[in-house]
Amino acid sequence: MKNITLKVNGEIYELGVAPNETLLDVLRERLDLTGTKKGCDTGACGACTVIMDNVPVLGCMILAVKCHNHEITTVEGLAPHGDLHPLQQAAIEHNAIQCGYCTPGWLLSAKVLLDENPHPSQEEVRTAIAGNLCRCTGYKKIEEAILAVANPEPVY
Amino acid sequence: MKLSEFEYMTPQSLGEACQVAASEGQAAQIIAGGTDLLQALKYGLKNPRLLIDISSLPDLARISYSKQRGLTIGSLVTLRHLAAHQAVRDNYPLLAQAALSMGSTQLQAMGTIGGNLCQDTCCIYYNLPPMSRQGLDPCFKLGGKKCHAVKGSKICWATYCGDVAPALLALKAELTIADQNGVKVMPLNSLFSGRGESPHNLQAGQLLKEVHLPPPGDARGVYLKLRLRKSIDYPLLGVAVNLLSNPGKGTLQEVALALTAVEKSPLLLATPPEIAETGDLAAQVAILADAATKIAHPIANTSGYSPRYRREMVKVYVTQAIGQAMALVS
């Protein structure tokens, strides 16, 4: 057992974790933060995307012990007091959510993009979410939602 | 997927990491970003007793550049950081292009250049979860006695699928390898064994410390990656070209060409000597395309395009890559 400190969505958690637990399993099973989803569990779908130290990472591919003293943001951290983040609001307005399984992942990929590049081009948006697979929407509405937050008028 | 149990330690220095790795031998695995290793752990392909986490070692995550000495990249630099670094973008855009072609944004943010170079080879008959492997006799890569990808083969044909290696080979990269006794420098090509079951020549206790590129001069390069989707996929063929043109003549003065995903290691093409005597760019390109096709041996051990299509694409990509690079040097 290793004792680790995780700072998740601004809160400090002190946990004992086994070295073979992934960050994804710790978030979902130990911290009850089930917003982050387990899709492929092998690093290929992006459903488990969280933000660690301001970059998007795959929770299923990181051992929890490696996250000791790191800052993590999950989808729950986008609306800490219940007010939806602009990306979440845009997702609703642009019908960018069907089953919703990929949504937490791309919301966080998009947040990192907009934090670094507030006015991305369509191509930059596509590259940013290229690691988040969606089986439902065909990506167009997701793109529109992100571009709506980034630019007043979508750039095509 | 439940990972098997292992111990975990974080060495405080590179020296300690080398020492522990040397004494543990095959019982330990080095972990940095972990994007390659965790795939193997999840599928039960590797079962280390101990993981040695080097990701917090100081001084291994720096990039430094000077016009006189070139670029030095610590092995822990992530591909995201590498591709975003101004000195890399300005002076080695081929390297940034290759790094950005890997995987996805998330994998680039997690994966290190050292880990990417040291990635294991891939094969659809090897990279399977335990249940799917139940029906197969263990192959060479699993310590067994056959190859499922090439029936009757006496050797393992697992394919090296890294994107960054061909770019670095074309840029004439050298590696600094550290072990308990100190450091040594060697050309990148020496890292690769050419053996599918154990693709690297590093002994237990040897760690990749730095990658070094000479000053770029006027050479320019391009990396083209054949893939089904625009993200996530490994290359089905990768061609990296770095070249200098003859001023005013529109022909190749110097060219370095490397391939990936078509053999058990990345391949640095030995430039055919006729190139220097050929006064026509199209003829030079044809010679290179032919030579590159001859050394490419894609195997039906991937999902995606057929080996025949991938082999046909070698000359297409060589031609395109040289064309694009020539436009950059003019």
HADDOCK unambig.tbl for C-alpha pairs under 7 A between the chains (distance, minus, plus):
assign (segid A and resid 19 and name CA) (segid B and resid 6 and name CA) 6.73 0.50 0.50
assign (segid A and resid 19 and name CA) (segid B and resid 7 and name CA) 6.63 0.50 0.50
assign (segid A and resid 19 and name CA) (segid B and resid 8 and name CA) 6.12 0.50 0.50
assign (segid A and resid 20 and name CA) (segid B and resid 3 and name CA) 5.65 0.50 0.50
assign (segid A and resid 20 and name CA) (segid B and resid 4 and name CA) 6.79 0.50 0.50
assign (segid A and resid 20 and name CA) (segid B and resid 5 and name CA) 5.87 0.50 0.50
assign (segid A and resid 20 and name CA) (segid B and resid 6 and name CA) 6.75 0.50 0.50
assign (segid A and resid 41 and name CA) (segid B and resid 1 and name CA) 6.83 0.50 0.50
assign (segid A and resid 42 and name CA) (segid B and resid 39 and name CA) 6.18 0.50 0.50
assign (segid A and resid 44 and name CA) (segid B and resid 232 and name CA) 6.41 0.50 0.50
assign (segid A and resid 55 and name CA) (segid B and resid 109 and name CA) 6.37 0.50 0.50
assign (segid A and resid 56 and name CA) (segid B and resid 106 and name CA) 5.08 0.50 0.50
assign (segid A and resid 56 and name CA) (segid B and resid 109 and name CA) 6.72 0.50 0.50
assign (segid A and resid 57 and name CA) (segid B and resid 106 and name CA) 4.59 0.50 0.50
assign (segid A and resid 57 and name CA) (segid B and resid 107 and name CA) 6.85 0.50 0.50
assign (segid A and resid 57 and name CA) (segid B and resid 109 and name CA) 6.59 0.50 0.50
assign (segid A and resid 57 and name CA) (segid B and resid 110 and name CA) 6.34 0.50 0.50
assign (segid A and resid 58 and name CA) (segid B and resid 106 and name CA) 6.25 0.50 0.50
assign (segid A and resid 61 and name CA) (segid B and resid 34 and name CA) 7.00 0.50 0.50
assign (segid A and resid 61 and name CA) (segid B and resid 35 and name CA) 6.13 0.50 0.50
assign (segid A and resid 61 and name CA) (segid B and resid 38 and name CA) 6.08 0.50 0.50
assign (segid A and resid 62 and name CA) (segid B and resid 34 and name CA) 6.90 0.50 0.50
assign (segid A and resid 128 and name CA) (segid B and resid 105 and name CA) 6.24 0.50 0.50
assign (segid A and resid 130 and name CA) (segid B and resid 104 and name CA) 6.36 0.50 0.50
assign (segid A and resid 130 and name CA) (segid B and resid 231 and name CA) 5.78 0.50 0.50
assign (segid A and resid 131 and name CA) (segid B and resid 104 and name CA) 4.71 0.50 0.50
assign (segid A and resid 131 and name CA) (segid B and resid 105 and name CA) 6.12 0.50 0.50
assign (segid A and resid 131 and name CA) (segid B and resid 106 and name CA) 6.74 0.50 0.50
assign (segid A and resid 131 and name CA) (segid B and resid 231 and name CA) 6.48 0.50 0.50
assign (segid A and resid 131 and name CA) (segid B and resid 232 and name CA) 6.38 0.50 0.50
